[in-house]
Each structure stands twice: as C-alpha cells, then as structure tokens.
Amino acid sequence: MRGTPFITPRSDSCLVFFGRDAAVTVYRVTLRDRETQTVVGYYNGAWTTDRRRALTLRRREAAEAHAARMRDRCPRNAELITVEEITADD
C-alpha cells in the first residue's frame, strides 16, 4: 500500500491534539436556527445534525470556501451559515 489515505481527525470535542500540550485550531461550517441562534446543522458535504459527522478543516480559507458555496446554494439562509473556530481551552 502506498502511503496512508488522508483522514480528517474528529472527536467529540473536535480538537486535534499533537503531543501533550499542543492543540491545533480547526474549523466547522454550521447552520444556526433563525430565532434561537443554536446550531441545528453541520456541513459534511451535505447537511447533517450529527456533530460527530461534521467536516473539520484545519484551514479557515477552506472552511470559508465551503461556507460560501453553501450560501450560494441557500441564499435564504446565507446569514445563518457560519464558520466556527474550535480551539483548546488553555
């Protein structure tokens, strides 16, 4: 087998840890409720309600590109589609 396939690291807290104390910031594209502003969907190529299936991206530019594509496809909900930054609590 040549190399290993790229695997997007995921966990319940959506944090990627390297070593003991270092953490990497990751980004998620989310859909929020119009009235309560709570997260009701996560982007994973389509929309899912399962946080564990959410696509986690290491680069904000990549997350913004996915969010922009979804805003173009769903203009009515464009203001509800956001990029969330997930960081470690140090």
Backbone bond lengths (Angstrom), bond angles and torsions (degrees), N, CA, C in turn:
res aa  C-N    CA-C-N  psi(-1)  N-CA   C-N-CA  omega(-1)  CA-C   N-CA-C  phi
1 M - - - 1.443 - - 1.521 108.29 -
2 R 1.301 117.70 130.95 1.455 122.31 -178.14 1.514 110.76 -90.46
3 G 1.314 117.82 110.03 1.460 121.71 178.52 1.510 112.28 65.01
4 T 1.292 115.15 -174.53 1.457 120.28 177.65 1.514 108.62 -118.64
5 P 1.304 118.54 146.20 1.458 120.54 179.05 1.524 110.82 -68.23
6 F 1.324 116.37 152.25 1.461 120.81 178.24 1.509 108.90 -71.31
7 I 1.311 116.12 126.81 1.463 121.70 179.21 1.515 107.67 -120.77
8 T 1.331 117.11 127.57 1.456 120.65 176.98 1.513 108.04 -78.43
9 P 1.341 117.75 118.30 1.461 119.92 -179.56 1.527 110.82 -67.65
10 R 1.312 116.94 134.28 1.456 121.75 179.65 1.515 109.62 -138.95
11 S 1.297 114.96 150.04 1.452 120.93 173.07 1.509 107.53 -156.84
12 D 1.317 117.46 173.00 1.454 120.14 -179.69 1.517 112.16 -59.85
13 S 1.317 117.62 -36.66 1.455 120.17 -179.89 1.523 111.81 -87.88
14 C 1.330 117.14 -5.91 1.468 123.03 180.00 1.522 112.45 59.85
15 L 1.309 118.03 32.41 1.453 122.11 176.71 1.515 109.15 -111.14
16 V 1.303 115.66 142.23 1.449 121.74 178.46 1.523 106.86 -109.89
17 F 1.313 117.84 120.55 1.450 121.04 -177.29 1.521 110.69 -108.79
18 F 1.337 114.84 135.99 1.451 122.14 174.16 1.518 106.84 -124.48
19 G 1.296 117.37 124.75 1.456 120.11 -177.39 1.518 110.25 75.20
20 R 1.319 116.01 -156.39 1.453 119.41 -177.15 1.521 113.43 -89.71
21 D 1.338 117.34 -43.84 1.453 120.23 -171.10 1.525 114.36 -115.02
22 A 1.314 118.35 -11.90 1.463 120.74 -175.41 1.522 110.60 -85.40
23 A 1.325 115.99 137.41 1.457 121.39 176.22 1.518 109.04 -130.56
24 V 1.315 116.47 148.64 1.450 122.65 179.94 1.513 108.24 -105.78
25 T 1.321 116.65 138.58 1.453 120.90 175.77 1.522 108.81 -77.93
26 V 1.317 116.19 132.98 1.465 121.34 176.61 1.520 108.52 -124.25
27 Y 1.320 115.22 163.21 1.459 121.50 -175.91 1.521 110.30 -126.86
28 R 1.334 115.48 148.89 1.470 123.16 178.07 1.517 108.28 -133.13
29 V 1.328 116.51 145.21 1.459 121.77 173.66 1.520 106.60 -96.17
30 T 1.342 116.35 125.49 1.456 120.66 -176.53 1.523 111.50 -124.95
31 L 1.309 114.69 158.32 1.464 123.08 173.94 1.522 106.79 -117.06
32 R 1.328 116.92 126.19 1.465 121.24 -177.12 1.518 111.17 -105.99
33 D 1.329 115.81 154.02 1.453 122.89 175.91 1.527 108.87 -69.30
34 R 1.310 116.88 139.59 1.462 122.18 -176.79 1.528 112.35 -63.28
35 E 1.320 118.22 -38.76 1.468 121.42 -175.46 1.522 113.44 -91.17
36 T 1.319 117.48 -48.77 1.468 120.50 -173.87 1.527 113.59 -92.18
37 Q 1.333 117.68 -14.38 1.464 123.67 -178.46 1.526 113.19 63.38
38 T 1.331 117.92 17.84 1.459 120.35 174.18 1.521 108.99 -82.64
39 V 1.324 116.50 153.59 1.461 121.18 179.58 1.523 108.86 -72.52
40 V 1.334 116.36 125.42 1.465 121.04 179.41 1.524 112.02 -117.04
41 G 1.342 117.72 -8.61 1.452 119.93 179.37 1.508 111.99 -157.23
42 Y 1.328 115.12 153.83 1.456 122.80 178.83 1.514 108.17 -127.61
43 Y 1.337 116.87 146.55 1.457 121.62 -179.76 1.517 110.39 -88.81
44 N 1.326 115.95 132.07 1.465 120.92 174.70 1.532 110.38 -142.68
45 G 1.316 116.24 33.19 1.455 122.57 -172.53 1.513 108.89 106.37
46 A 1.294 115.12 -26.16 1.468 126.33 171.96 1.529 103.77 -144.83
47 W 1.305 118.49 -162.80 1.469 120.05 177.32 1.512 109.79 -104.29
48 T 1.316 116.48 139.02 1.455 122.99 176.58 1.522 108.68 -134.35
49 T 1.308 116.48 154.66 1.461 120.47 175.19 1.526 111.60 -96.75
50 D 1.323 116.64 -4.68 1.460 122.32 -178.49 1.526 110.30 -90.36
51 R 1.325 117.17 111.69 1.459 122.04 -178.29 1.524 112.22 -59.31
52 R 1.327 116.97 -32.81 1.467 120.32 -178.79 1.521 112.22 -68.71
53 R 1.326 117.86 -22.28 1.460 121.12 178.77 1.524 112.87 -91.37
54 A 1.318 117.03 -2.67 1.461 121.02 -178.77 1.517 110.86 -61.41
55 L 1.304 116.01 139.77 1.452 121.64 176.46 1.527 108.71 -73.65
56 T 1.322 116.75 123.30 1.463 120.95 176.87 1.517 107.89 -105.17
57 L 1.321 115.56 131.09 1.457 121.45 -176.43 1.523 109.89 -121.32
58 R 1.302 116.75 141.62 1.462 121.02 -178.55 1.522 112.27 -83.62
59 R 1.322 117.42 -26.11 1.464 120.47 -178.15 1.521 110.40 -106.63
60 R 1.320 116.28 130.58 1.466 121.10 179.36 1.524 110.51 -62.44
61 E 1.333 117.69 -36.03 1.466 121.19 -179.78 1.526 111.24 -59.94
62 A 1.314 116.96 -40.09 1.461 120.90 178.99 1.528 110.46 -66.81
63 A 1.333 116.45 -42.43 1.465 120.64 178.51 1.524 110.46 -64.33
64 E 1.337 117.56 -41.83 1.467 121.15 178.63 1.527 110.94 -64.33
65 A 1.327 117.49 -35.97 1.466 120.84 177.91 1.527 110.83 -64.71
66 H 1.327 117.52 -43.81 1.464 120.93 176.47 1.524 110.62 -63.38
67 A 1.336 116.72 -42.83 1.466 120.18 179.88 1.524 110.90 -64.11
68 A 1.320 117.75 -41.46 1.464 121.13 179.14 1.525 111.05 -62.83
69 R 1.325 116.63 -39.91 1.468 120.67 177.84 1.530 110.71 -62.79
70 M 1.335 116.66 -42.15 1.467 119.71 179.58 1.528 111.04 -70.78
71 R 1.331 118.02 -34.53 1.473 120.44 176.32 1.524 111.04 -64.54
72 D 1.345 116.97 -36.96 1.467 120.72 176.96 1.518 111.56 -66.35
73 R 1.321 116.10 -36.79 1.470 120.53 -179.30 1.521 112.43 -77.74
74 C 1.331 117.28 -26.90 1.467 121.94 -177.50 1.530 109.15 -128.41
75 P 1.331 118.95 69.60 1.467 120.18 -175.01 1.529 113.59 -62.32
76 R 1.327 117.60 -28.45 1.464 120.49 178.87 1.539 111.64 -64.04
77 N 1.329 115.99 -31.27 1.468 120.99 -178.31 1.527 112.69 -106.21
78 A 1.319 118.01 15.38 1.469 121.30 -173.76 1.520 112.68 -56.60
79 E 1.324 117.62 -40.68 1.466 119.39 -177.82 1.524 112.33 -73.68
80 L 1.334 117.51 -11.75 1.466 121.71 -179.20 1.526 112.69 -95.28
81 I 1.332 116.73 -10.11 1.464 121.68 -179.98 1.527 107.80 -93.13
82 T 1.333 116.29 117.03 1.464 121.01 -175.40 1.522 111.46 -130.90
83 V 1.320 114.74 162.54 1.463 121.58 173.11 1.518 106.77 -103.99
84 E 1.324 116.30 122.93 1.464 122.43 -178.95 1.515 109.81 -103.39
85 E 1.313 116.25 133.83 1.462 122.00 177.18 1.527 108.02 -94.91
86 I 1.333 115.94 129.39 1.454 121.97 -179.90 1.530 107.32 -113.48
87 T 1.334 116.96 118.75 1.448 121.22 -178.77 1.528 110.42 -128.01
88 A 1.332 114.82 166.70 1.462 120.51 178.29 1.511 109.70 -80.36
89 D 1.311 116.89 146.21 1.464 122.24 174.39 1.512 108.62 -87.91
90 D 1.329 115.74 101.13 1.469 120.15 -178.26 1.503 111.77 -92.15
